[in-house]
């Protein structure tokens, strides 16, 4: 079932959202000081491309650096990626078949706003990283 949902997700919105994360990652990697943001963006691009069967968990070893980095990320890249998830989620929720994909878009908003200090894990082991 996860495979079918992921393929439909890829066609309906996953590809375009992943492109947004890759563009943000490339821009962050061009600016040398923001390479950690670029790496986080590439990691989330993979998650946005194939989200069903995976989830995010907070890292307990993430400290103040992640919090400061998330504030910087929200200011420069997170808000427009979150806006993309909101617009895509609303557009998908217009149809009955698109409602699960719209909800998945809404679940990606916190990750798009605060990517640092999170790990992406399979859904069958969300507590394995603790």
N, C-alpha and C positions, 0 to 999 in steps of 0.2 A: 504494500500500500504506500509506503514511504517513497518508493521509486516512482510510482504514478504521480503522486503529489509533487515530487521534486521536478519531474519532467514538465508537468503543467505549469508549475511555478516558473521554471526557466523560460518557458515560452511567453507567459503572460506578463511577468514583471521582473523576474530574477536577473535576466541578462542585462537589462537597462540599469537596474540598481547596482549591479556589480560593476558596470562600466563607470558609474559615478564614483564608486569607491576607488577604483583603479586610477581614475583621473586625479582624485584627491591624493592618492598615494604617490603618484608620479610627481605632482606639484610639491608635495612634502619632501620627497627624496631629492628633488632638484635643489631645494634650499637645504643646505647641509645640516643646519642645526635642528631641523624638524624630521630627521630620518626616523626616530622612534614613532612619530605619528604616521609616517608612510608605511612602516612595517605593520602597525596596528590596522591601518586602512586596507592593506592587502589581505591581512588575516580576515577581516570582516567582509571583504569582497567575496572570499570563498564561502563564508557563511551565508551571505546574501544570495549567492548563486545556487546553493544547495542546502536550504535551512531545515527541511523536515528530517527528523531523526537526530537532530543536534540541538543543544541548548547552551546558554551561557551561564557561568557561575562566577561569583565574585572571588577574587584571589585575596586570601587573608594576609599575604605578605606584601600586598600593595600598600604603599604609605602615602605620605604627603606629596611626594613627587607625582604620583598618579593623579591625585586630586587637582594639583596645580596644572598638570598636563591636560586633564579633562576640561578645565575652565578655558585654557587656551584653545583646545580643540573645538569647543562649542562656539567660541567667538569666530574662528576662522573657517571651519569646515563643517562642523556638526550640525549647525542650524539648517543649512541648505540640503544636507543629506536627510535629515529628519523631515524637512518639508517635502522632499521627494517621496518618502515613505507615506506621509499623510495624504498627499494628492493621489498617489497610486492606490493606497488602501481605500480611500473614498470611492475612486473610480471602480475598483474591483467589487466593492460592496453593493454596487448598483444592481448587479445580477445575482441571482441566488447561487449559481455555481461558483461565483467569484468570492463569496463571503468568507470561506476559510482562508483564501489567499489574502483578502483584505485584512483579516484578523492577524495573519502572519506578518503582514507589513506593519501593523500597529505594534506588534511585539518586537519588531526590530528597531523601533524608535529609541528606546533607552540605550541600546547598544550603539546606535549611530551618534547619540549625543555624548556618551561617556564610554569610549572604547578601551581606555587604559585601565588596568586592574581587573580585567575579565579574562576568563579562559573559555574556549569553545570546546564542549565535550559532547559525546554521544548521549542521547536521552536515557539510555539504560544505565548510565553511571554518573549522574549529576553530582553525587556526593562523594565520588571516589577521589576527588582532588583535595578533600579536607583532611 
